[in-house]
């Protein structure tokens, strides 16, 4: 167990506190990858040797220091690779690290639904389920050729490896500011697609305002949908052009959501992350003869000035005012 996946118990809108908490992790290892808005991966292979403590012992120290220095509790999953650590985090509770040792990985994965595997969406899970491959144990035992025939050569190979606990990903150190993100949790598991779209609009408005305040544009947008069973689906889409325009971000978010094909899904939270940031002055904008587009961008500039002076809720779309 050399990889920790840490989720700090921060309010969904308090991403500004994350850099300080990442600094806490970096006191133990320089190999820390931010998972905005409130998480991180940490590779402790070197730290275990340096401090003479196991990953579980270091996890306990991290939790105590987060509480003592920042007043923030956290939940931690530990595993031999990033994928297993992320999945272990779903079973973790404050005060108790969920650890999965290398020899326990296949048993840990076997009884879980296919949709619990990172990168497996509703459509792929439905396709596999039609052939009786509804758990990761059954997927792991299925012939590779069968999986490739069902979902494609590359996807089938990756699915087979991950179902067997093999993750070729690694922890990549980065800065939290590279990927501004926001999340909209629901007070209860939400079935209404209208409320899902309202949350997407709210998140896109916030991301756009933050990007414009930083004079940045993003080249891609990532949607994360968290479900009642603690599983999650993540999808990324490259934008037609780099942008910080809230309407363009909202349109991309709606398209990502619709592509999931959710049917009466019980959604616990919806998050958006802007990726591939560039300086706004270097971005090009496709000219249009539509006067409404230009008008919307001018209104957005005025709204930004009003929000900067009177607060984030001074101006908002009518759909969010209720």
N, C-alpha and C positions, 0 to 999 in steps of 0.2 A: 504494500500500500504506500505508494510514493507520491500520489497526486491528491491534492485536496481541492474540493469544490466548495466554496464558501458563499453563503448568501447572508448578507447583513440585514437585520430587521429594521430597515429604514422605511419611512413613509415613501410612497411611490413617486412623489414629486421632489424628493430631497436628494437628487443625484449629486448635488454640490458637495455632499459629505463624503462621497466615495473616494476621491483622491487621497484624503487623509487616511482612510482605512486601508487603501492599497499600500500606502507608505508603511503601515504597520506590518503588512505581510512581507514587504520588501526588506524588513529588518531580519527576516529569517531566510529569505531566498530572493535572488534577483530575477528569477524566472516566474513572473506573475503576469497573468493575462486578465485584463478587465473584462467583465461580463455585465455591462451596464443594463439596467440602472442601479443594481445593488448587489452585484456578485463578482466573483473572481475565481480563477484557477491558479493554483500554486504547485510547482514541481519541487518537491522536498528531497530529491535524491542526494544532492550535495549537503543540504541542511542536516539530514540524519547523521551523516558522518561527522560534520563539523561540530554539532552540538552534542553528539553522543546520545541522542534520544530518537525514539521511533516517531513515525508520522502521527500516530494517535496521541502521543505525549505532547508533541509540538502543537497539535490541534487544540488540546486543552489549554496550553499557554496562550495561544492566539485568542481563544474565547475570553479568557480572564482579562487579557490586556485590552481587548476591544471594549469590554464592560468598564474597566477601570479608567481608561484614558479617554474614551469617546462616549461612554454611556450607551453603547449599542450592543445588543445581544446578536448572536449569529447561529445559524445551523450549518453543519459541515458534513459532507459526504467524502469518503476516502476510498480510493481504489488504485489498481495498478496502471490505469490509463485514464485519460480525460473522459471518455465516454462512460466508463463504469462509475467514475467519481460523480459525474452529473446525475446518473440514474440513482446512485446511492443517496444523493442529496434529497431526493423525493421522499425517502423513508426516514430522514433525519428529523430530530426534534431539538428545540433549544436545550442545551445542557447535555446532549447525548450525540456523539458522532456516530454516524452509520458507516461502518467500515466493511469493505468486501476484500478479502485476501485473494491473491492470485489463484489459489486452488479452489476457491469458492465461486468463481465467476460464472461458470456454466450452470451451477445449481441456482445461483441468484437470478440469472436471466430466464431459466427454463420455463417457469410458469407465468411469465409476464406476457401481456398481449403484445402483438406485433407493433401496434401503434405507439407503444411506450418507447420504442427504439428511436433515438434522435435521427431525423431525416426521413422517417417513414410517415407519409401523409395518410389521410383518410382513404383516398382512392386506392393507393397501393395496398393498404391493410384490407380493404374490401376485396380486392382481386385475390390476394393470398387466402383470405378467409373462404372464398368460394371453392377453394381446392383443399380445405381442411387445415391450412397452415395458419392457424389463428393464434398460436403462441410461439415465443422465440425458441422454445425447446424443439418444437416440430420443424420450424424453419432451419434450425441448426442441423437437424437430422436429415433434412431433405437433400437429395442430390443437387450439386451445383448446377448441372445442366437443366434441371427442372426449374430452378429459380430464374435462371437466365432466359429460359423460354417464356416465363410468365411476366417478368418485369424488364428484360433487356440484359445484354451481356455485362456491361459495367455495373449497373445497379444491382444485378443479381449477385455478382461477385462481392460487392461491398456489403450487401445484405447478409450473405452467407458468413462473411468474416465477422461482422459485428454481432450476429446472433450467436457466434461461438466465442464472443468476448474479445475479439481481435480489433484493436483500434489503431490505425496508422497515424492518427492525428497527434499533435504534440502541443504543449503549452507554449504560446508565442507571446513574449513580453510586448506590451504596447501601452499606449497612454490612453486614459479614459476619455480625454478631450477629442480623440480621433473619431469617436463614435457616439455622439450625443443620442440619448435614448429617453423614452418616457413610457410609462405603463399606466393603464387605466384598470384598476381592479373593480369588480362588482361587489356590492354588499351581500349578494347571494348569487348562487349559480344561475347564470342568465341564459334563457332560451330564445329570447326575442331578437331576431336579426336586426330590427330597427334600432334597438339599444346597442347592439354590436357596432352598427354603422355610426351611431352617435359618438361612441367611444373612439372610433377611428378618426372621426372628424376633429374631436377635441385634441387627440394626440397629434394629429397632423398640424393643427393650428399652433400648438405649443412648439413642435419641432421647427416649423417654419420661422416663428418669431425668434427662437434661440439661434438659428443659423444666421438670420439677417442681423441680429445683434453682434454676432461674431464676424460679420462680413464674409461668410462662407457659403458655399453651395455644396450639395451632395450629388454623387453620381449614381447611388443605388439606395434602395429602401428595403429594410428587413421587417417583416411582420412576425410576431410571436403570439400564438393563441394558447393560453393555458386552460386546461379542462378540469372538471370536477374530480376526475380520477387521478389528478396530479401529473398526467401526461401533458405533453405540449407539442405543437407543430410550429416549425419555423420555416419561412419561405423568404427568398430575396429576389428582387427584381431590379434590373438596371433601368434607369430612367431614360426617356428619349433624349433628354439633354440635362446637364447639371443644373440644379435649381434649388432655390430656397423659397419658392412661391408656394404658399400654403395650399392653394387650390390644386396645384399640380401634385403635391405630396398626398393630398387627400384622395385624388383620383387614382394614383398608384396604389394607395392603401386599399381602396375599395376593390380594385382589380385583383390584388393579392388575396383578399378575403373571399371574393366570389370564386376564385380558382380553387379554393379548398373544397368547395361543394359540401359544406356542412349541412347536415340534416338533423334539426332539432338537437344540436350539440349543446351540452351544458357547459357554458364558458365561465371560467372563474376570473380571467384577466386577459386584456389585450394590450400588447406593447408594440411600439414602433422604434426602429433605430435607423438613423441616417449614417450612411457609410460612404467612404471614398470622398472625403472633404477636399475641396479646392478653394483658393481665394476667389471671392466673388468677382474681382476685377478681371480675372483671367477667363471667366466663363462667357460663352457666347449664347445669345438668345435668338431663336428663330423668329424673324419678323413675321407679323401677321396683319392682315387687313381687317381683323375683327376688332372694332372699337371697344367692345365689351371687355376684351382681355386687357387692353391698355388701361381702361377705366378701373378694372379690378386691382391692377398692380398699384395704381395711384392711391386708391382707397386703402390698400394694404399699408402703404408708406405712412399715410395719415393715422391709421389705426395703431401702428407701431409707436408713433410719437405720443399718442394719447395714452397707450398702455405704459410707456416709460414714465409718464408724469403722474398718472392717476391709479396705476396698478394693473395687473394682468387681466382683470375682469371688466375693465372700463369699456372695452369694445370686444364684441364677440359675434359670431354668426347667430342669426335668429334661431337656428335649430338647437343651439346650446343654451339659449337664454332661459328656457323654461325650467 
